[in-house]
Amino acid sequence: MEVTIDEALELIYKHSPKKSTKYLPLEQALGFILAEDIIASHSLPPYDNSAMDGYAVKISDASKCVQVKDTIFAGDNSDATLKDGCAIKIMTGARIPQGCESVVPREDTKECNDGVILPENLSEGKHIRRAGEDIKIGSTLLTKGQKLQAHQITLLASQGISHIKVYKQIRVAIFASGSELKMHFENVSDGYQLYNTNAPALKARAEELGCKVDFIGTAKDSIEDLKEHLRSALDSDLIITSGGVSVGDADHTKEVFGSFGMETYFDKVRIKPGKPTTFGVIGNTMVLNLPGNPLAASLNFELFGQSILLAMSGAEYKYLNAIDAKMAQEHTLKQGRTTLIPGYYDGSSFLAKKNVAPGMIRPLADANGYIIVGENCSALNQGDIVKFLPIRFGFNSSEKVDLVSC
């Protein structure tokens, strides 16, 4: 069944099941998707404390010489009470004593007999961190479906959480097909053999997206060898193949997968490059058959493969999103089929790669994302707004730039 991009994505999200869950130690949870809401069991700060090294004072003692007799350090269980005409030396993070109305930084005072002279203007609550101003007990810290990155781990650690419920890592099996293909650690014969670039690229990209990946190998163009590779991949959550999905005499992928009972949701997409992309399921294992041409395989993985992984991940933000960008130059293309165009976005403009072909590998190495152009579009003009889908989401420059907005 041939489908549009929108129809293909709808089928992917309809049929790709979420992973089951497990508990992990906090130290191992980085990059996983949270499978439960987290409610704060502790306020942060847990008590009013000082934001500076300085003196706990009363507002009425402004500009006076006050006596300093006590000192409170962070972690002290002090029961000191501040009296009029006095100050208490206090360190950053230390509990605010009773009677304190403000904290004066040490550098804003001057020494006097038995104490310090306070500034003229004192503000209520200055340099005091109030209990719960960062996190209030009972508030929602994190919600189900959030990805646990470094700063989410910080929130969990602040609550003394040692184990966390997450969605299991997606297990992906990858193999390519083609008797002409050799792995990068093998020798190729000039004239009729090629290095298998798809499998290493798809493996690396799936790992970048947080999957556990098994490389099953490169299958020859025979039904028996394809069946052997497929059997080895069926214990995974998702099988990704490249090659063998066209209509040539040696393209047996559909026949072999069909013999294992594959239910096919679509086997063609009105897209360029990558029309013969196929999506389906064998038992509980999802299947994505990609074209053998490297650029077509990689671009279609970014659009369809990543969508399958997002749908299965349990992530709250599970749909691909785009950034509005201006076309850096005019770009012409043939009408009649929705087209994926790789290029480079510099934070403002998108420069489309020119003279690309489905069998190339260089364009995506030089690109950091792509755009999707509708089938009725024949040209994009300089300055036109396009929707950029990032692959590598990091904006760096070869020269120092001003990063300040205002």
C-alpha positions in Angstrom: 0.0 0.0 0.0 1.4 3.4 -1.0 0.8 6.2 1.5 1.7 9.9 2.0 4.1 11.0 4.7 1.3 12.0 6.9 -0.5 8.7 6.5 2.8 6.8 7.1 3.4 8.7 10.4 -0.2 8.1 11.5 0.2 4.4 10.9 3.5 4.4 12.8 2.0 6.1 15.9 -1.1 3.9 15.7 0.8 0.6 15.6 4.1 1.1 17.5 3.6 0.0 21.2 5.2 1.6 24.2 7.9 -0.3 25.9 7.3 -1.9 29.3 8.8 -0.5 32.4 11.4 -1.3 35.0 13.2 0.3 38.0 16.7 1.6 37.8 19.2 3.0 40.3 19.3 6.8 39.9 23.0 6.5 38.8 21.9 4.4 35.8 18.8 6.3 34.7 20.4 9.0 32.5 18.8 9.1 29.1 15.8 6.9 30.1 12.2 8.0 29.8 10.4 8.5 33.2 7.4 6.2 33.6 5.8 7.8 36.7 5.1 11.3 38.0 7.5 12.5 40.7 6.0 14.5 43.7 8.3 16.4 45.9 8.6 14.9 49.4 11.0 17.6 50.6 11.0 21.3 50.3 14.1 23.0 48.9 15.6 24.8 50.6 14.3 22.9 53.6 14.6 26.0 55.8 15.3 29.7 55.5 19.1 30.0 54.9 21.7 32.6 54.0 22.6 33.2 50.4 25.9 34.9 51.4 28.7 34.8 53.8 27.9 37.8 56.0 25.8 38.9 59.0 22.3 38.2 60.1 20.8 41.6 61.2 17.7 43.5 62.0 16.4 46.4 59.8 16.2 48.8 62.7 20.0 48.5 63.2 20.9 50.1 59.8 24.0 52.2 60.0 24.7 51.2 63.6 27.7 49.5 65.1 26.4 46.1 66.2 28.0 43.5 68.4 28.9 40.2 66.9 29.2 37.3 69.4 27.8 34.2 67.6 28.6 32.4 64.3 26.4 30.0 62.4 27.9 27.6 59.9 26.1 25.6 57.2 24.8 22.4 58.8 24.8 23.8 62.4 21.7 23.0 64.4 21.7 26.5 66.0 19.0 27.8 68.3 20.5 31.3 68.4 18.0 34.2 68.5 19.0 37.6 67.1 18.6 40.6 69.5 18.4 44.3 68.8 21.9 45.9 68.5 23.5 42.6 67.6 24.5 40.7 64.5 25.3 37.0 64.0 28.0 36.0 61.6 26.5 33.6 59.2 27.9 31.4 56.3 26.3 30.6 53.0 23.7 27.9 53.4 23.4 28.3 57.2 20.0 28.4 58.8 18.6 31.9 59.4 18.3 32.5 63.2 15.1 33.7 64.8 14.7 37.5 64.7 16.8 37.9 61.5 15.3 40.2 58.9 18.1 40.6 56.5 21.6 39.3 55.7 24.4 41.8 55.0 27.4 40.5 52.9 30.7 40.7 54.8 32.2 43.1 52.2 29.4 45.6 52.9 30.4 46.1 56.5 33.2 47.9 58.4 34.8 46.8 61.6 34.0 48.7 64.9 34.4 48.0 68.6 33.3 44.4 69.3 31.4 44.2 66.0 30.7 45.8 62.6 29.0 48.9 61.2 26.0 48.1 59.0 25.1 49.9 55.8 22.5 52.6 55.8 19.9 50.9 53.7 18.8 47.4 54.7 16.1 45.5 52.8 13.7 43.0 54.3 14.6 39.5 53.3 17.8 40.5 51.4 20.1 37.6 50.7 17.8 35.2 52.5 16.7 32.0 50.6 13.2 31.1 51.8 12.2 27.6 52.6 10.5 26.0 49.5 11.3 28.9 47.1 12.9 26.4 44.8 10.8 23.3 45.4 7.7 23.0 47.6 6.8 19.8 49.3 3.8 18.2 47.4 4.5 19.9 44.1 5.0 18.0 40.9 8.7 17.8 40.1 8.7 15.6 37.0 6.0 14.1 34.9 5.7 10.7 33.2 7.2 10.8 29.7 10.0 13.2 30.5 13.6 12.3 29.4 16.0 12.0 32.3 18.9 14.3 31.6 21.5 15.7 33.9 19.4 18.4 35.5 16.4 16.1 35.9 18.7 13.7 37.8 19.6 16.7 40.0 15.9 17.1 41.0 15.6 13.4 41.8 18.7 13.5 43.9 17.4 16.5 45.8 14.6 14.3 47.1 16.8 11.4 48.1 15.3 9.1 45.4 17.5 6.1 44.9 15.5 4.1 42.3 13.2 5.4 39.6 10.6 3.8 37.3 11.5 4.1 33.6 10.5 2.7 30.2 12.9 0.0 29.1 15.5 0.7 26.5 14.4 -0.1 23.0 16.3 -3.0 21.5 17.0 -2.6 17.8 18.4 -5.2 15.4 20.0 -4.0 12.2 21.2 -5.8 9.1 21.8 -4.9 5.4 21.2 -7.1 2.4 23.2 -7.3 -0.8 25.8 -9.7 -2.1 27.9 -6.8 -3.3 28.4 -5.4 0.2 31.4 -5.9 2.4 32.0 -4.6 5.9 34.6 -1.8 6.5 37.0 -4.4 8.1 37.0 -6.5 4.9 38.6 -6.1 1.6 36.6 -5.2 -1.5 37.2 -6.2 -5.1 37.4 -3.2 -7.4 34.6 -2.9 -9.8 31.8 -4.9 -8.3 31.9 -4.7 -4.5 31.1 -1.9 -2.1 31.5 -1.2 1.6 28.4 -1.5 3.7 27.9 2.1 4.9 24.2 1.8 5.9 24.5 -0.7 8.8 27.3 1.3 10.7 25.4 4.5 10.1 22.0 3.2 11.3 23.6 1.4 14.3 25.4 4.6 15.4 22.3 6.8 14.9 20.0 4.4 16.8 22.6 4.4 19.6 22.7 8.2 19.6 18.9 8.1 20.1 19.3 5.9 23.2 18.7 2.4 21.8 20.5 -0.9 22.5 21.5 -2.1 19.1 22.6 -5.5 17.7 24.3 -5.6 14.3 23.1 -8.9 12.8 25.4 -8.7 9.8 25.1 -8.4 6.0 22.8 -10.9 4.3 23.5 -12.1 0.8 20.9 -11.8 -1.9 19.4 -15.2 -1.2 16.2 -16.3 0.5 18.1 -18.7 2.8 20.6 -16.1 4.1 17.9 -13.5 4.6 15.9 -16.0 6.7 18.9 -16.8 8.8 19.5 -13.1 9.6 15.8 -12.4 10.2 15.6 -15.3 12.7 18.5 -13.8 14.6 16.7 -10.4 14.8 13.3 -11.5 16.0 14.0 -11.1 19.7 14.4 -7.4 19.3 11.7 -4.6 19.6 12.5 -3.2 16.1 14.2 -4.6 13.1 15.8 -2.2 10.7 17.0 -3.4 7.3 18.4 -1.6 4.3 18.3 -2.9 0.7 16.3 -5.6 -1.0 13.0 -3.7 -1.0 12.8 -2.7 -4.6 11.6 -4.8 -7.5 14.8 -6.3 -8.9 15.3 -10.1 -9.4 17.5 -10.2 -6.3 15.3 -8.2 -4.0 13.9 -10.8 -1.7 13.3 -8.9 1.5 9.5 -8.6 1.2 9.1 -12.2 0.3 11.2 -13.4 3.2 9.6 -11.2 5.8 6.2 -12.2 4.4 7.0 -15.8 5.0 7.5 -15.1 8.7 4.0 -13.7 8.9 4.7 -10.0 8.6 1.7 -7.7 8.7 2.5 -4.8 6.4 1.1 -1.4 7.2 2.7 0.3 4.2 5.2 -0.7 1.6 5.6 2.5 -0.4 5.7 6.2 0.5 5.1 9.0 -2.0 8.5 10.5 -1.1 11.8 11.2 -2.8 14.2 9.6 -2.0 13.1 6.3 -0.5 9.8 5.4 -2.1 10.0 1.6 -1.3 10.3 2.2 2.5 8.2 -0.5 4.3 6.7 -0.6 7.8 5.1 -3.6 9.5 5.2 -6.1 12.4 6.1 -9.7 12.9 4.6 -10.9 16.2 5.6 -8.3 18.7 8.6 -7.0 16.7 8.2 -3.9 14.6 9.9 -3.8 11.2 11.3 -1.0 9.1 12.7 -1.9 5.7 14.7 0.9 4.2 16.1 1.3 0.7 19.6 0.3 0.0 20.8 3.7 -1.3 22.7 5.4 1.6 21.1 8.9 1.5 17.6 7.5 1.0 18.1 5.0 3.9 19.5 7.7 6.3 16.9 10.3 5.5 14.0 7.9 5.8 15.4 6.6 9.1 15.4 10.2 10.4 11.8 10.7 9.4 10.2 7.2 9.9 12.7 5.3 12.1 13.0 8.1 14.6 9.2 8.4 14.8 8.9 4.6 15.5 11.5 5.0 18.3 9.7 8.0 19.8 6.4 6.3 19.6 7.8 3.2 21.5 9.8 5.2 24.0 7.0 6.4 26.2 8.2 10.0 25.7 5.7 12.8 26.3 7.3 14.8 23.4 7.0 12.0 20.9 6.5 13.9 17.7 9.1 15.4 15.5 9.2 19.1 15.5 10.6 21.8 13.2 12.3 25.1 13.4 11.4 28.0 11.1 14.4 29.0 9.0 15.0 31.2 6.1 16.3 29.8 2.8 19.9 31.0 2.3 19.7 30.6 -1.5 17.2 29.8 -4.1 16.6 26.0 -4.6 14.8 24.4 -7.5 13.4 20.9 -7.7 11.1 18.7 -9.7 7.4 18.6 -8.9 5.3 15.5 -8.4 6.7 13.9 -5.2 7.3 15.1 -1.7 11.1 15.5 -1.3 13.5 15.4 1.6 16.3 17.9 1.2 19.4 17.7 3.5 21.2 20.9 4.3 22.8 23.1 7.0 21.1 25.4 9.4 23.3 28.0 11.0 20.8 29.3 13.5 19.2 31.7 11.0 19.3 30.4 7.5 19.1 27.0 5.8 21.5 26.2 3.0 20.1 23.2 1.0 22.6 20.7 -0.4 22.6 20.8 -4.2 23.2 18.0 -6.7 22.4 15.2 -4.3 21.4 11.7 -5.3 19.9 8.8 -3.3 23.2 6.8 -3.5 25.4 9.5 -2.0 26.8 9.5 1.5 28.6 12.8 1.7 25.5 15.2 1.9 24.3 14.0 5.3 27.8 14.1 6.8 27.9 17.8 5.8 24.3 18.5 6.9 22.8 19.0 10.3 19.2 18.4 9.3 16.7 18.5 6.4 13.5 20.0 5.1 10.4 18.4 3.6 9.1 20.0 0.4 5.6 19.3 -0.8 4.9 17.6 -4.2 3.5 20.8 -5.8 6.5 22.9 -5.1 9.0 23.6 -7.9 11.2 26.3 -6.3 12.1 27.8 -2.9 13.3 31.4 -3.1 16.0 33.0 -1.0 14.4 34.3 2.2 11.4 31.9 2.1 10.5 30.4 5.4 11.0 26.6 5.6 10.5 24.1 8.4 13.9 22.7 9.4 14.1 19.3 11.1 17.4 18.9 13.0 19.6 15.8 13.1 22.5 17.1 15.1 21.1 19.7 17.4 24.1 21.8 18.4 24.8 25.2 17.0 28.6 25.9 17.0 30.7 28.3 15.0 34.3 28.3 13.7 34.6 31.9 14.9 33.7 33.7 18.2 30.2 35.2 18.1 28.3 37.5 20.4 25.9 35.3 22.4 24.1 38.1 24.4 20.6 38.9 23.3 20.1 42.4 24.9 
